[in-house]
Amino acid sequence: MTTFYHSTRSRNESLTSKQAILEGIAPDGGLFVRDDVAEGAPSLESLLAGTYQDRACLVLGHLLDDFTAEEISGCVDAAYGPNFDSPAVTPVVPCGDDWTLELWHGPTSAFKDIALQMLPQLMRVSREGDGRGVMIVTATSGDTGKAALEGFADVAGTGVTVFYPHGKVSDVQRLQMATQRGKNVAVCAIEGNFDDAQTQVKRIFADVALRERLAEKNVVLSSANSINVGRLVPQVTYYFDAYAQLVAAGKLKSGDAIDFCVPTGNFGDVLAGYYAKLMGLPVRKLIVASNANDVLTDFITTGTYDRRRPFHKTISPSMDILVSSNLERLLFYLSDGDCELVSSLMKNLAEQGFYTVPEHVLERLHETFECGRADDTATRETIRDTWERHGVILDPHTAVARHVLEARPADGVARVCLSTASPYKFSADVLAALGHDTTDMDGFECMDALFEVTGAKVPEALSALRDAQERFSDVVSVPEMSGYVEDAATRILA
C-alpha cells in the first residue's frame, strides 16, 4: 500500500513519495510529510542485521514505499560503494568514554554525501517517463552545495544551480564549488548570508510566473536542500547503523537506550534522528548543539523561535543559520499533524520574525530534545582538548557538538556525537585551535601543516583541489537570483 505525502501546512494535495521528491517543496511553501512514520516500520531486529546497504534498503523502502524493492536496491548500490573511503560508510569510533559517528567518508568529505549521493538516484527513478528537464536549485551554507554538485554532475536531463553566501564559507568549501566539473552545473555567490539565500530559493519555488515560463521550455524546478524529503530520508539510516555497530561490538544490547548529540543549523540532520526514534530506534535524547547563532537553543529552552537577532560569522559556518527550515516538520509531528497550527506559526515567522508554540507542543519537545551551545572560544578549546586527551582531531562543527555533550554528566547511557565534516575542510581554523600560527598561510599550506601535526589522512578529493581550475566566480544580489536560475535553466536544459 502506498503511503501519501502532503504539505506540513495543509492536506489539500496528496502525492506519492516519487512525486514529492520531484516537487521538492509544496505549492503552499510547506514541506512534504507523511502522517504516520511508525506504521509498518521494519522491526529493530531486522534493521540491526546485515550491512549499511541492507539497512538503507529497509529504511528507504519503508519511508518511500511507492518505490519497488528493486528500484530501492538499485539506488542504494549506486549511492554507497567505492565512492566512500570506508567499507562501513559511516563508521563509529571511540572518543574517550563516548562515541563519534563519522559521516564524512564520501566524495566531498561532509555528511551531506550520505543523502546527496542517494537523492540523484531517487530522482532518476522518480522522473522515468516524465520527459521534463529538472533544474535543481539549492542554497548552501558550505557543504550541501558541493555535495549536490557532485551528486548531480552530468546526470542526464538534470541541471544544478547552487547559491552560497559570499565570503561566509571556508576557502576549501568555496574551491570545492568553484572548481566543480560537469556541463550541467552553475555556481554563484550571493551578497548576503545563508538565510538570505535559502529564503530567496523558497521564493523562487513559489514564483508562479517563473514556473510557467520554465514549463514552456519543458523544465521543472526541484530542490536538493533538506526541505526535499528525498534528502531527509536517507539520513535516517545512519542512526540505525550507528546503533547496529555498537550492538555488534558488544557495547550495547538490542533495546538499550542511546543518546545522540547533533551539530545543526537547518535541523535536517537531527530530524532524521527523530524519524529513527519514531520508527522504533530506542533513542532517549536528541541533543541539539548550536554555535553562537543559537536560535535553536533558545527555542528548545523556551518554546519561542525568534530570528530577530544578530547574525554571527563563526568558524563553524555550515551552522550559521537563523531560519531552520526542517523544524517545520518537527512541529507537524509534535502537534499531532495540526497543519493549521503549523501554517499559522510559519506565517508569524515570515511576517513578524518569531513564533511561540503552545505549551503542549513544548512539553512534547522536551520529552526527546535537549540543547546546548558553544561559541568560537569553546569550540577552539574543544578541538585542542580532544586532540590532546584522546588523539582525535575534530572539525569545528563536530567540536560544537562535542563541547555540548561533554557539558552533560554521563549516566551510563551510550552517547554518540555526530561528526559532520573532515577537519581538513577547515584546516586553518583547526590548526589555529591547536595553537599554531596561520598568519599568511593559504588553505593548502594549512592542510599540509595540519597533516604534519596530526598525521591524520588528508582526503584525496580535498588535496586534489590545489591543482583544480576555478570555473565559477559569479556574485549576484539576492533579487538577481531568480534571473540567474532562469538563465541557467535555459542554457543547460532548454
C-alpha positions as CSV (number, residue, x, y, z in Angstrom):
1,M,0.0,0.0,0.0
2,T,1.4,3.4,-1.0
3,T,1.6,6.0,1.8
4,F,1.0,9.5,0.5
5,Y,2.7,12.7,1.4
6,H,1.2,16.2,1.9
7,S,2.3,19.6,3.0
8,T,3.0,20.4,6.6
9,R,0.6,23.3,6.2
10,S,-2.4,21.6,4.6
11,R,-3.8,18.3,3.4
12,N,-5.1,19.8,0.1
13,E,-2.9,17.7,-2.1
14,S,-1.6,14.1,-1.7
15,L,1.5,12.9,-3.5
16,T,3.4,9.7,-3.7
17,S,7.0,9.9,-2.5
18,K,8.2,10.0,-6.1
19,Q,6.1,13.0,-6.8
20,A,7.1,14.7,-3.6
21,I,10.8,14.2,-4.4
22,L,10.3,15.8,-7.8
23,E,8.3,18.7,-6.4
24,G,10.8,19.4,-3.6
25,I,8.6,21.8,-1.8
26,A,4.8,22.0,-1.5
27,P,3.0,24.8,-3.5
28,D,1.9,26.5,-0.3
29,G,5.5,26.7,0.9
30,G,5.2,23.8,3.3
31,L,7.4,20.7,3.4
32,F,6.2,17.3,2.5
33,V,5.5,14.8,5.3
34,R,3.6,11.6,5.8
35,D,1.2,11.3,8.7
36,D,2.5,8.1,10.3
37,V,6.2,7.4,10.2
38,A,5.9,4.4,12.6
39,E,3.2,2.5,10.8
40,G,4.6,-0.6,9.1
41,A,8.2,0.1,10.1
42,P,10.7,-2.7,9.9
43,S,11.5,-4.4,13.2
44,L,14.5,-3.3,15.2
45,E,16.0,-6.7,14.8
46,S,15.8,-6.6,11.1
47,L,17.4,-3.2,11.0
48,L,20.3,-4.4,13.1
49,A,21.2,-7.2,10.7
50,G,23.3,-7.1,7.6
51,T,25.3,-4.2,6.2
52,Y,24.8,-0.4,5.9
53,Q,23.3,-1.0,2.5
54,D,20.9,-3.6,3.9
55,R,19.7,-1.1,6.5
56,A,19.4,1.6,3.8
57,C,17.1,-0.6,1.7
58,L,14.8,-1.2,4.7
59,V,14.6,2.4,5.8
60,L,14.1,3.8,2.3
61,G,11.7,1.0,1.4
62,H,9.5,1.9,4.4
63,L,9.5,5.7,4.0
64,L,9.4,5.8,0.2
65,D,7.1,2.9,-0.3
66,D,5.9,3.6,-3.8
67,F,9.4,2.6,-5.0
68,T,9.8,-1.1,-5.7
69,A,12.3,-3.2,-3.8
70,E,14.3,-3.5,-7.0
71,E,14.3,0.3,-7.5
72,I,15.5,0.9,-3.9
73,S,18.2,-1.7,-4.1
74,G,19.5,-0.2,-7.4
75,C,19.6,3.2,-5.9
76,V,21.4,2.0,-2.8
77,D,24.0,0.1,-4.8
78,A,24.7,3.2,-6.9
79,A,24.9,5.6,-4.0
80,Y,27.0,3.7,-1.4
81,G,30.0,1.9,-2.9
82,P,33.6,2.7,-3.8
83,N,32.8,6.4,-3.7
84,F,33.0,6.1,0.1
85,D,36.5,5.5,1.5
86,S,35.3,3.3,4.4
87,P,33.5,0.0,3.9
88,A,31.4,0.9,6.9
89,V,30.2,4.0,5.0
90,T,29.6,5.8,8.4
91,P,32.0,4.2,10.9
92,V,31.5,4.7,14.7
93,V,34.8,5.3,16.5
94,P,35.6,5.8,20.2
95,C,36.3,9.2,21.7
96,G,37.0,9.0,25.4
97,D,34.0,7.3,27.0
98,D,31.7,8.3,24.2
99,W,31.5,7.6,20.5
100,T,31.8,9.6,17.3
101,L,29.8,8.8,14.2
102,E,31.9,9.8,11.2
103,L,29.7,10.9,8.4
104,W,32.3,12.4,6.2
105,H,33.8,9.4,4.3
106,G,32.0,10.3,1.0
107,P,33.3,12.1,-2.1
108,T,33.0,15.6,-0.7
109,S,34.1,14.9,2.9
110,A,30.9,16.0,4.5
111,F,27.8,14.4,5.9
112,K,25.7,15.7,3.1
113,D,27.1,13.0,0.9
114,I,25.0,10.4,2.6
115,A,21.9,12.0,1.3
116,L,23.2,13.6,-1.9
117,Q,24.7,10.5,-3.3
118,M,21.3,9.0,-2.9
119,L,19.0,11.8,-4.0
120,P,20.1,11.8,-7.7
121,Q,19.3,8.1,-7.8
122,L,15.9,8.6,-6.3
123,M,15.2,11.4,-8.6
124,R,16.4,9.5,-11.6
125,V,13.9,6.7,-10.8
126,S,11.1,9.2,-10.0
127,R,11.3,11.0,-13.3
128,E,11.4,8.0,-15.6
129,G,9.0,8.7,-18.3
130,D,8.4,12.2,-17.1
131,G,10.1,13.8,-20.1
132,R,10.8,17.2,-18.4
133,G,14.2,18.6,-17.6
134,V,14.8,19.2,-13.9
135,M,16.7,22.2,-12.6
136,I,17.9,21.6,-9.0
137,V,18.1,24.9,-7.1
138,T,20.0,24.8,-3.8
139,A,21.1,27.2,-1.2
140,T,24.2,26.2,0.8
141,S,25.9,27.3,3.9
142,G,29.0,25.4,2.7
143,D,28.6,21.6,2.4
144,T,25.2,21.0,0.7
145,G,26.3,22.8,-2.4
146,K,29.4,20.7,-3.2
147,A,27.6,17.5,-2.3
148,A,24.7,18.4,-4.6
149,L,27.0,19.4,-7.5
150,E,29.0,16.2,-7.1
151,G,25.8,14.1,-6.9
152,F,24.1,15.6,-9.9
153,A,27.0,16.5,-12.2
154,D,26.3,15.3,-15.8
155,V,23.2,13.5,-14.8
156,A,21.1,13.4,-18.0
157,G,18.1,15.7,-18.1
158,T,19.1,17.5,-14.9
159,G,20.8,20.8,-14.1
160,V,22.1,22.1,-10.8
161,T,22.3,25.7,-9.6
162,V,23.9,26.4,-6.2
163,F,24.0,29.7,-4.3
164,Y,26.3,30.3,-1.4
165,P,26.9,33.3,0.9
166,H,29.9,35.3,-0.5
167,G,32.8,35.4,2.0
168,K,31.0,33.2,4.5
169,V,32.2,29.7,3.6
170,S,35.7,28.2,4.2
171,D,38.3,28.5,1.5
172,V,38.2,24.8,0.8
173,Q,34.3,24.8,0.7
174,R,34.4,27.7,-1.9
175,L,37.1,25.9,-4.0
176,Q,35.1,22.7,-4.0
177,M,32.2,24.5,-5.6
178,A,34.1,26.9,-7.8
179,T,36.1,24.1,-9.4
180,Q,33.2,21.7,-9.9
181,R,33.3,19.6,-13.1
182,G,30.2,19.0,-15.3
183,K,28.4,20.6,-18.2
184,N,25.1,20.9,-16.3
185,V,26.2,22.9,-13.2
186,A,26.1,26.5,-12.2
187,V,27.6,28.1,-9.1
188,C,27.0,31.6,-7.8
189,A,27.8,33.6,-4.6
190,I,25.2,36.0,-3.2
191,E,25.6,39.2,-1.4
192,G,24.1,38.1,1.9
193,N,24.1,35.2,4.3
194,F,22.7,31.7,4.1
195,D,19.3,32.7,5.4
196,D,19.0,35.2,2.6
197,A,19.9,32.6,0.1
198,Q,17.5,30.0,1.5
199,T,14.6,32.4,1.8
200,Q,15.1,33.6,-1.8
201,V,15.2,30.0,-3.1
202,K,11.9,29.3,-1.4
203,R,10.5,32.4,-3.2
204,I,11.9,31.1,-6.5
205,F,9.9,27.9,-6.0
206,A,6.8,29.9,-5.2
207,D,7.2,32.2,-8.3
208,V,4.2,31.1,-10.5
209,A,5.3,33.3,-13.4
210,L,8.8,31.8,-13.4
211,R,7.4,28.3,-13.2
212,E,5.1,28.9,-16.1
213,R,8.0,30.3,-18.2
214,L,10.1,27.3,-17.5
215,A,7.2,25.0,-18.2
216,E,7.1,26.4,-21.7
217,K,10.6,25.1,-22.0
218,N,9.7,21.8,-20.5
219,V,11.7,22.5,-17.4
220,V,10.6,22.0,-13.8
221,L,12.4,23.2,-10.6
222,S,13.3,20.9,-7.7
223,S,15.4,21.2,-4.6
224,A,18.5,19.3,-3.2
225,N,18.2,21.1,0.2
226,S,16.9,19.1,3.1
227,I,13.5,20.6,2.5
228,N,13.3,17.8,-0.1
229,V,12.0,14.6,1.5
230,G,14.4,12.7,-0.7
231,R,17.3,14.4,1.1
232,L,16.0,13.8,4.5
233,V,15.0,10.1,4.4
234,P,18.5,8.7,3.6
235,Q,19.9,10.3,6.7
236,V,17.6,8.2,8.9
237,T,19.7,5.1,8.0
238,Y,22.9,6.2,9.8
239,Y,21.2,6.4,13.2
240,F,20.1,2.8,12.9
241,D,23.5,1.9,11.6
242,A,25.4,3.5,14.5
243,Y,23.3,1.6,16.9
244,A,23.9,-1.6,15.0
245,Q,27.6,-1.1,15.0
246,L,27.6,-0.6,18.8
247,V,25.4,-3.7,19.3
248,A,27.7,-5.8,17.1
249,A,30.8,-4.6,19.0
250,G,29.2,-5.6,22.3
251,K,28.9,-2.0,23.6
252,L,25.1,-2.2,23.6
253,K,22.4,-4.8,23.8
254,S,19.5,-4.5,21.5
255,G,16.8,-2.4,23.2
256,D,19.3,-0.4,25.3
257,A,18.7,3.4,25.2
258,I,21.0,5.7,23.4
259,D,21.6,9.5,23.1
260,F,22.8,11.4,20.0
261,C,24.3,14.9,20.1
262,V,24.0,16.6,16.7
263,P,25.6,19.9,15.5
264,T,22.9,21.5,13.4
265,G,21.6,24.7,11.9
266,N,18.9,23.8,9.4
267,F,17.7,20.9,11.6
268,G,17.6,18.2,9.0
269,D,20.4,16.1,10.5
270,V,18.8,15.9,13.9
271,L,15.2,15.5,12.5
272,A,16.4,12.3,10.8
273,G,17.2,11.0,14.3
274,Y,13.6,11.8,15.3
275,Y,12.3,9.8,12.4
276,A,14.5,6.9,13.5
277,K,13.0,7.2,17.0
278,L,9.5,7.2,15.6
279,M,10.4,4.0,13.6
280,G,11.5,2.2,16.8
281,L,15.1,3.1,17.5
282,P,15.4,3.3,21.3
283,V,16.6,7.0,21.3
284,R,16.4,8.5,24.7
285,K,17.5,12.1,23.9
286,L,18.5,14.0,20.8
287,I,20.8,16.8,21.9
288,V,20.8,19.8,19.6
289,A,24.2,21.6,19.5
290,S,24.3,25.2,18.2
291,N,27.1,27.7,17.7
292,A,26.8,31.4,18.5
293,N,23.8,31.5,16.2
294,D,21.8,29.8,18.9
295,V,18.2,30.3,17.8
296,L,17.5,26.6,18.2
297,T,19.0,26.6,21.7
298,D,16.6,29.4,22.7
299,F,13.7,27.7,21.0
300,I,14.1,24.3,22.7
301,T,14.6,26.0,26.0
302,T,11.6,28.4,25.9
303,G,9.3,27.4,23.0
304,T,9.8,30.7,21.3
305,Y,11.6,30.8,17.9
306,D,12.9,34.3,17.2
307,R,15.1,35.0,14.2
308,R,15.3,38.7,15.1
309,R,18.8,38.6,16.4
310,P,22.4,39.4,15.2
311,F,23.9,37.0,12.7
312,H,27.3,35.8,13.7
313,K,30.0,34.7,11.3
314,T,31.7,31.8,13.1
315,I,34.4,29.1,12.5
316,S,31.5,26.6,12.1
317,P,29.9,28.3,9.0
318,S,27.6,25.4,8.0
319,M,25.7,26.2,11.2
320,D,25.5,29.9,10.7
321,I,21.7,29.8,10.2
322,L,18.9,31.7,11.8
323,V,15.9,30.1,10.0
324,S,15.9,26.3,10.5
325,S,13.6,25.0,7.7
326,N,13.3,21.4,8.8
327,L,12.0,22.5,12.2
328,E,8.6,22.9,10.5
329,R,8.4,19.1,10.0
330,L,9.1,18.5,13.7
331,L,6.3,21.0,14.6
332,F,3.9,19.0,12.5
333,Y,4.7,15.8,14.4
334,L,4.8,17.3,17.8
335,S,1.3,18.9,17.2
336,D,-0.1,15.5,16.1
337,G,-0.4,16.7,12.5
338,D,-2.0,20.1,13.1
339,C,-1.5,21.7,9.7
340,E,-3.5,24.8,10.7
341,L,-1.2,25.4,13.6
342,V,2.0,24.9,11.6
343,S,0.7,27.2,8.9
344,S,0.0,29.9,11.5
345,L,3.4,29.6,13.1
346,M,5.2,29.8,9.8
347,K,3.1,32.9,8.9
348,N,4.1,34.5,12.1
349,L,7.8,33.7,11.5
350,A,7.6,35.2,8.0
351,E,5.7,38.3,8.9
352,Q,6.8,39.1,12.5
353,G,10.1,37.2,12.8
354,F,9.1,34.9,15.6
355,Y,6.5,32.5,17.0
356,T,5.7,30.7,20.2
357,V,4.4,27.1,20.3
358,P,1.6,26.0,22.6
359,E,2.5,24.5,25.9
360,H,1.5,21.0,24.9
361,V,3.9,21.2,21.9
362,L,6.7,22.4,24.1
363,E,6.1,19.6,26.6
364,R,6.3,17.0,23.7
365,L,9.5,18.7,22.5
366,H,11.1,18.3,25.9
367,E,10.4,14.6,26.0
368,T,13.1,14.0,23.4
369,F,15.1,17.1,22.7
370,E,17.7,18.9,24.8
371,C,20.2,21.5,23.7
372,G,23.4,23.5,24.3
373,R,25.7,25.9,22.6
374,A,29.3,26.6,22.0
375,D,30.8,29.9,20.9
376,D,34.1,30.0,18.9
377,T,36.2,30.2,22.0
378,A,34.6,27.0,23.4
379,T,34.9,25.3,20.0
380,R,38.6,26.0,19.7
381,E,39.2,24.8,23.3
382,T,37.3,21.6,22.5
383,I,39.3,20.9,19.3
384,R,42.6,21.3,21.3
385,D,41.4,19.3,24.3
386,T,40.0,16.4,22.3
387,W,43.3,16.1,20.4
388,E,45.4,16.3,23.5
389,R,43.4,13.9,25.6
390,H,42.1,11.4,23.0
391,G,44.3,11.9,19.9
392,V,41.1,12.6,17.9
393,I,41.0,15.6,15.5
394,L,37.6,17.3,15.1
395,D,36.3,19.9,12.6
396,P,34.7,23.0,14.2
397,H,31.1,21.7,13.7
398,T,31.8,18.4,15.4
399,A,33.6,20.3,18.2
400,V,30.5,22.3,18.9
401,A,28.6,19.1,19.5
402,R,31.4,17.5,21.5
403,H,31.5,20.6,23.8
404,V,27.8,20.4,24.4
405,L,27.9,16.6,25.0
406,E,30.8,16.9,27.5
407,A,28.9,19.6,29.5
408,R,26.3,16.9,30.3
409,P,27.1,14.4,33.1
410,A,27.3,10.8,31.8
411,D,24.8,8.4,33.4
412,G,25.6,5.1,31.8
413,V,23.6,5.5,28.6
414,A,25.7,5.3,25.4
415,R,26.3,8.7,23.8
416,V,27.1,9.3,20.2
417,C,28.3,12.6,18.8
418,L,27.7,13.1,15.1
419,S,30.8,14.2,13.2
420,T,29.7,16.1,10.1
421,A,32.9,17.0,8.2
422,S,36.5,16.2,7.7
423,P,38.7,18.6,9.8
424,Y,40.7,19.2,6.5
425,K,37.7,21.2,5.2
426,F,38.5,23.7,7.9
427,S,42.3,23.3,8.2
428,A,43.1,26.9,9.1
429,D,40.7,27.1,12.0
430,V,41.6,23.6,13.3
431,L,45.3,24.3,13.0
432,A,44.9,27.7,14.9
433,A,42.8,25.9,17.5
434,L,45.8,23.6,18.1
435,G,47.9,26.6,18.9
436,H,49.7,27.1,15.6
437,D,50.1,30.5,13.8
438,T,48.4,30.5,10.5
439,T,49.2,34.1,9.5
440,D,49.8,34.5,5.7
441,M,49.1,30.8,5.2
442,D,46.7,29.7,2.5
443,G,44.2,26.8,2.8
444,F,46.6,24.2,1.3
445,E,49.5,25.3,3.4
446,C,47.3,24.9,6.5
447,M,46.2,21.5,5.2
448,D,49.8,20.4,4.9
449,A,50.7,21.7,8.3
450,L,47.7,20.0,9.9
451,F,48.8,16.7,8.4
452,E,52.3,17.3,9.9
453,V,50.9,18.0,13.3
454,T,48.3,15.2,13.5
455,G,49.2,12.6,10.9
456,A,45.5,12.2,10.0
457,K,44.9,11.3,6.4
458,V,44.0,14.1,4.0
459,P,41.0,13.1,1.9
460,E,42.3,12.8,-1.7
461,A,39.5,14.9,-3.1
462,L,40.4,17.8,-0.9
463,S,44.2,17.6,-1.6
464,A,43.5,17.5,-5.3
465,L,41.8,20.9,-5.2
466,R,45.2,22.6,-5.2
467,D,45.6,21.7,-8.9
468,A,41.9,22.3,-9.9
469,Q,40.9,25.2,-12.2
470,E,38.3,27.6,-10.9
471,R,35.3,27.7,-13.2
472,F,32.8,29.9,-11.3
473,S,33.2,33.4,-9.9
474,D,29.8,34.9,-10.3
475,V,28.4,37.1,-7.5
476,V,24.8,38.4,-7.5
477,S,22.4,40.3,-5.3
478,V,19.6,38.4,-3.7
479,P,16.9,39.8,-6.1
480,E,19.1,38.7,-9.0
481,M,19.0,35.0,-8.0
482,S,15.7,34.3,-9.9
483,G,17.1,35.6,-13.2
484,Y,20.3,33.6,-12.6
485,V,18.2,30.4,-12.2
486,E,16.2,31.1,-15.3
487,D,19.3,31.8,-17.4
488,A,21.0,28.6,-16.1
489,A,17.9,26.5,-16.8
490,T,17.6,27.9,-20.3
491,R,21.3,27.4,-21.0
492,I,21.6,23.9,-19.6
493,L,18.2,22.3,-20.2
494,A,16.0,24.2,-22.7
